[in-house]
Amino acid sequence: MADSLYERLGGSEGINRIASDALDNHLANPRIKSRYEHLDNLEAVRKGAANFFISATGGPDVYEGKNMIETHKGMNIDEAEFMAVVDDILDSLDKNSIAQREQEEVLFALYSLRREIVGV
């Protein structure tokens, strides 16, 4: 039986690193940093993103936050912002030496969420 995407991304430890690196990328990205730099508790954002990613990739069900529509409702995220987030996540996968196959699976998952994030 093939390992889950969760396992291939390094389990909880690996996904926590990926999520943390992605948030650091967002904070440095001029296109989207304003969406993040005002947040009071960046550590809670890191943890929530990692837990969502862990649960969504076949790991333990640790995510207790809102669904994607509830999280992004009223934010009016546009296509360019969505792509900036995707690019930042792909960069964090590269930084963590995640193989192409796994990157493609993550990219597919991100695009599957697009309708729940852009313009809601």
Secondary structure, DSSP 4 states (H G I P E B T S, - for coil): -PPPHHHHTTHHHHHHHHHHHHHHHHHH-TTTGGGTTT-S-HHHHHHHHHHHHHHHTTS-----S--HHHHHTTS-B-HHHHHHHHHHHHHHHHHTT--HHHHHHHHHHHHHTGGGTBT-
